[in-house]
């Protein structure tokens, strides 16, 4: 099956800087940057701005080079998926997209298989959990690590650090409250590691939900975070720090101490 011919805008955002890397050992070879593909768009969110908030924010924290596929198709999926080799050459695929109405199980299975076949890390942000939510195949849920079909009303979300010993969470505070948010109703799958538990500050009647997690499908490592509806939340230092560590973890570039491995720190400006 082929999707409708849609113009796909690819923006290459380089994390390289003329000043060179942050470390100074001349005998240490420069590490190749993490090659990240951000697939974003689909309506309902300000993806136009978030593509820059995320790419610039992460590259200010880690040695990451971005390719951005931004597209808001009126129907179907972004045209990047028309290319059978769309996932080749990347270390991590970051999904910040919303295509909840797309249901074709054959196409969805091929998209998931591309992640697995290319041994890439996977990052799922916000509505990526609701993408393909009404299809018959469960492959996308397995890649995501949780099932989610809906969310509650908008309010600031208090995120409690559920696993402070995990490398992704070592630098995360005991709790952090987002300026705004949507609390997604999540059902973690077997083997998924809850990293952050979200709830409504001061209201114990609102059932707490897993809102940050790590999972593995086959040999593919996934980091997921349901927060990300509002730009003001995505712009937060705690959010971008957490996202950066999650990205590095999925492709084996985060140390056990929760810091980037040698050569994967942010490059000096």
C-alpha positions in Angstrom: 0.0 0.0 0.0 1.3 3.5 -0.8 0.2 6.6 1.0 -1.0 9.8 -0.8 1.9 11.8 -2.3 2.6 14.4 0.3 5.5 16.9 0.5 7.7 15.9 3.3 9.9 18.6 4.8 13.2 17.4 6.0 15.2 19.8 8.1 18.7 18.9 9.1 19.7 20.4 12.4 23.4 19.9 13.2 24.6 19.7 16.8 28.2 20.3 15.6 30.0 23.5 16.6 33.2 25.2 15.2 34.5 25.4 18.8 34.8 21.6 19.0 33.7 19.2 21.7 33.4 19.9 25.4 36.3 17.5 26.3 39.8 18.6 25.6 42.0 15.4 25.5 43.7 15.7 22.1 44.4 11.9 22.1 40.7 11.2 22.4 39.1 10.8 19.0 36.0 12.8 18.5 32.8 10.7 18.8 30.4 10.6 16.0 27.2 12.4 17.1 24.1 10.4 17.8 22.1 10.5 14.6 18.5 11.2 15.5 15.4 11.3 13.3 12.5 13.3 14.7 9.1 12.4 13.1 6.6 15.0 14.1 3.3 16.5 13.0 -0.3 15.3 12.7 -2.3 18.1 14.2 -3.7 18.9 17.7 -0.4 20.2 19.0 2.1 22.9 18.2 4.6 20.6 16.4 5.9 23.5 14.3 7.5 25.0 17.4 8.1 21.8 19.3 10.4 20.5 16.6 12.8 23.3 17.4 12.3 23.2 21.2 13.2 19.5 21.3 16.1 19.5 18.7 17.8 22.6 20.1 17.1 21.7 23.7 18.5 18.2 23.4 21.6 19.3 21.4 22.4 21.8 24.1 22.7 18.8 26.4 24.1 16.0 24.3 26.1 15.4 21.1 23.1 14.7 18.9 22.7 15.5 15.2 19.1 15.8 14.0 17.1 15.1 10.9 13.5 16.4 11.3 10.6 15.1 9.2 7.7 17.6 10.0 4.4 17.1 8.2 0.7 17.6 8.9 -1.0 15.3 6.4 -4.8 15.8 6.0 -5.2 12.0 5.8 -2.9 9.0 5.9 0.6 9.2 7.3 3.7 11.3 6.6 5.3 10.5 3.3 8.6 9.6 4.9 7.1 6.2 5.6 6.8 5.7 1.8 10.5 5.1 1.7 11.2 1.4 2.7 14.7 2.5 4.0 13.3 5.4 6.1 14.9 4.2 9.3 18.3 3.3 8.0 21.4 5.2 9.2 19.9 6.5 12.4 20.8 5.6 16.0 17.4 6.7 17.5 13.9 7.5 16.2 12.0 10.1 18.1 8.2 10.1 17.6 6.4 13.3 18.6 3.4 12.8 16.3 -0.3 12.2 16.4 -2.0 9.9 13.9 -4.7 8.3 16.1 -7.1 7.6 13.2 -4.8 5.5 11.1 -5.7 1.8 11.4 -4.1 -0.2 8.6 -2.4 -3.1 10.5 -0.2 -4.2 7.6 1.4 -0.7 7.3 1.7 -0.3 11.1 3.5 -3.7 11.4 6.0 -2.6 8.7 6.7 0.6 10.5 7.4 -1.3 13.7 9.5 -3.8 11.9 11.7 -1.0 10.5 12.6 0.0 14.0 13.5 -3.6 15.0 15.4 -4.4 11.8 17.5 -1.3 12.0 18.3 -1.8 15.7 17.5 1.8 16.5 16.6 3.4 19.9 13.1 4.6 20.2 11.6 7.6 22.0 7.8 8.1 22.3 6.5 11.5 23.3 2.9 12.4 24.3 0.4 11.6 21.5 2.7 9.0 20.0 1.1 6.8 22.6 -2.3 7.4 21.0 -1.0 7.0 17.4 -2.6 3.9 15.9 -4.6 3.4 19.0 -7.7 2.0 17.2 -5.9 -0.6 15.0 -6.2 -4.3 15.4 -2.5 -5.0 15.6 -0.7 -4.6 19.0 2.7 -4.2 17.5 2.9 -0.4 18.1 1.9 -0.9 21.7 4.7 -3.4 22.1 7.1 -0.9 20.7 5.8 1.9 22.9 5.8 -0.2 26.1 2.4 0.9 27.3 -1.2 0.9 26.1 -3.1 4.2 26.2 -6.3 5.2 24.6 -7.4 8.4 26.4 -6.4 11.1 28.8 -8.0 13.2 31.5 -8.6 17.0 31.7 -5.7 19.4 31.5 -3.9 20.3 34.8 -0.3 20.6 36.1 1.1 17.1 36.6 3.3 16.1 39.6 5.8 13.5 38.5 7.3 11.4 41.3 10.6 9.7 40.6 9.7 6.0 40.8 13.2 4.6 40.1 16.0 7.0 41.2 18.6 4.3 40.7 17.9 4.1 36.9 20.4 6.0 34.8 17.7 8.1 33.2 16.3 9.1 36.6 19.5 9.7 38.6 19.5 13.4 38.0 15.7 13.8 38.2 14.4 15.3 41.5 12.2 13.3 43.9 9.3 15.0 42.3 8.7 17.7 39.7 5.4 19.5 38.7 4.9 20.5 35.1 3.4 23.9 34.4 0.6 22.3 32.4 -0.3 18.9 31.2 -2.6 16.0 30.3 -2.5 12.9 32.4 -2.6 10.0 30.0 -4.3 6.8 31.3 -1.7 4.1 30.8 -1.4 0.4 31.1 2.3 -0.7 31.2 3.0 -3.9 29.3 4.9 -6.8 30.8 8.6 -5.9 31.2 8.1 -2.1 31.1 9.9 -0.3 33.9 7.9 2.6 35.4 10.3 5.6 35.9 7.8 8.4 36.7 4.4 8.3 38.3 2.1 11.3 37.5 -0.8 12.7 39.4 -2.7 15.9 40.3 -1.0 17.9 42.9 -3.0 18.0 46.2 -5.7 15.7 44.8 -5.3 12.1 45.8 -8.7 11.2 44.2 -7.1 11.4 40.8 -5.6 8.0 40.0 -1.9 8.2 39.5 -0.5 6.9 36.2 2.8 5.8 34.8 3.9 8.8 32.7 7.6 8.1 32.2 9.0 4.6 31.5 11.7 2.4 29.8 10.9 -0.8 27.9 12.5 -3.2 25.5 10.9 -5.0 22.6 13.3 -7.6 21.2 16.6 -5.8 21.3 15.0 -2.3 20.8 15.1 0.0 23.8 12.3 2.5 24.2 12.0 5.6 26.4 8.5 7.0 26.8 7.0 10.1 28.3 3.3 11.1 28.1 3.9 14.7 29.0 4.4 17.1 26.1 1.1 18.6 25.1 2.1 22.2 26.0 5.1 24.1 24.8 5.6 25.6 28.2 6.1 22.1 29.6 8.5 20.9 26.8 10.6 24.0 27.3 11.3 23.2 31.0 14.8 22.4 32.0 13.7 19.3 33.9 11.8 18.0 30.9 14.6 18.6 28.3 17.2 17.1 30.7 15.0 14.0 31.1 14.3 13.7 27.4 18.0 14.0 26.6 19.0 11.2 29.0 16.2 9.1 27.6 17.4 9.5 24.1 21.0 8.6 25.0 19.9 5.6 27.0 18.0 4.1 24.1 21.1 4.0 21.9 23.6 3.0 24.6 25.2 6.4 25.1 24.2 7.1 28.7 26.5 6.0 31.5 25.3 4.1 34.6 25.9 7.4 36.5 23.2 9.1 34.4 25.6 11.2 32.5 26.5 11.1 28.7 29.3 8.7 27.9 32.6 10.2 26.8 32.2 12.1 23.6 28.4 12.4 23.9 28.3 15.4 26.1 27.0 18.6 24.6 29.5 20.2 22.3 31.1 23.5 23.4 29.6 26.6 21.9 
